[in-house]
Amino acid sequence: MLKGFYTVLDKTDTSCRIQFADAEHEIFLAHFPKHPIVPGFALIDTLAEILEDTVVHIKQSKFIAHVLPNDTIDCRIDTKEHKKHIVLTKDNKRVSEFSYETA
């Protein structure tokens, strides 16, 4: 679904580092032309795809700052049973935080 949208630079059980595509990717062409940002749903979908999760319920989500084309994001992943809590940072500043339940 997100083919070519991101590149995983590093991944462990509790963290990952990803870089998003440039502004020519189709997601950015739709969201928003001339001022592209990563949509909130795409942040959640990207992490679920990387972690090979099937999201059954989003418990909470908070989007604090824009994630832009070519941005590199660090992700801290806390897992408890079928629940994930993920904090995303860019340049050591929190940009997003969300929790979801998995199948």
C-alpha positions as CSV (number, residue, x, y, z in Angstrom):
1,M,0.0,0.0,0.0
2,L,2.8,2.4,0.9
3,K,5.2,1.3,-1.8
4,G,8.1,3.7,-2.1
5,F,6.8,6.0,0.6
6,Y,9.5,5.2,3.2
7,T,12.8,3.5,3.7
8,V,13.7,1.7,6.9
9,L,17.2,2.8,7.9
10,D,17.4,0.8,11.2
11,K,15.0,-1.5,13.1
12,T,15.1,-3.3,16.5
13,D,12.3,-4.7,18.7
14,T,11.9,-1.4,20.5
15,S,12.9,1.2,17.9
16,C,13.2,2.0,14.2
17,R,14.5,4.8,12.0
18,I,12.7,5.7,8.8
19,Q,13.1,8.2,6.0
20,F,10.1,9.3,4.0
21,A,10.1,9.8,0.2
22,D,10.6,13.0,-1.6
23,A,7.7,15.4,-2.5
24,E,7.1,13.6,-5.8
25,H,5.5,10.5,-4.1
26,E,1.8,10.2,-4.8
27,I,0.8,10.7,-1.2
28,F,2.4,14.1,-1.1
29,L,0.8,15.1,-4.4
30,A,-2.6,14.7,-2.8
31,H,-1.7,15.9,0.7
32,F,-1.2,18.8,0.1
33,P,-0.1,20.1,-3.3
34,K,2.6,22.8,-3.0
35,H,2.7,22.2,0.9
36,P,3.3,18.5,1.3
37,I,3.1,16.9,4.7
38,V,2.8,13.2,5.8
39,P,-0.8,12.6,6.7
40,G,-1.5,11.3,10.2
41,F,-3.0,8.1,9.0
42,A,0.1,7.4,6.9
43,L,2.3,7.6,10.0
44,I,0.2,5.0,11.7
45,D,0.0,2.8,8.6
46,T,3.7,3.1,8.0
47,L,4.6,1.9,11.5
48,A,2.0,-0.9,11.4
49,E,3.4,-2.1,8.0
50,I,7.0,-2.0,9.3
51,L,6.0,-3.9,12.5
52,E,3.9,-6.3,10.5
53,D,0.9,-5.5,12.6
54,T,-2.8,-5.6,11.8
55,V,-4.4,-2.6,13.6
56,V,-7.8,-3.5,15.0
57,H,-8.3,-0.3,17.1
58,I,-6.5,3.0,17.5
59,K,-6.5,3.8,21.2
60,Q,-5.1,7.4,20.9
61,S,-3.2,9.5,18.5
62,K,-1.6,12.9,18.8
63,F,0.1,14.8,15.9
64,I,2.3,17.6,17.3
65,A,4.4,18.7,14.4
66,H,4.6,18.3,10.7
67,V,6.5,15.4,9.1
68,L,7.7,16.5,5.7
69,P,9.1,14.8,2.5
70,N,12.6,13.5,3.0
71,D,12.3,13.7,6.8
72,T,14.1,11.1,8.9
73,I,12.0,9.9,11.9
74,D,13.1,8.0,15.0
75,C,10.5,5.7,16.5
76,R,10.3,4.3,20.0
77,I,8.1,1.2,20.3
78,D,6.6,-0.1,23.5
79,T,4.8,-3.4,23.2
80,K,2.5,-5.0,25.8
81,E,0.6,-8.1,24.7
82,H,-1.6,-6.9,21.8
83,K,-1.0,-3.2,22.3
84,K,1.7,-0.9,20.9
85,H,2.5,2.6,22.0
86,I,4.7,4.5,19.5
87,V,6.5,7.8,19.9
88,L,7.9,9.5,16.8
89,T,10.7,12.1,17.0
90,K,12.4,14.3,14.5
91,D,15.7,16.0,15.4
92,N,15.1,14.9,19.0
93,K,11.7,16.6,19.2
94,R,8.4,14.7,19.5
95,V,6.3,15.0,16.4
96,S,3.7,12.3,17.0
97,E,2.5,9.7,19.5
98,F,-0.1,6.9,19.1
99,S,-1.3,3.7,20.5
100,Y,-3.1,0.8,18.9
101,E,-4.3,-2.7,19.5
102,T,-3.2,-5.5,17.2
103,A,-4.9,-8.7,16.0
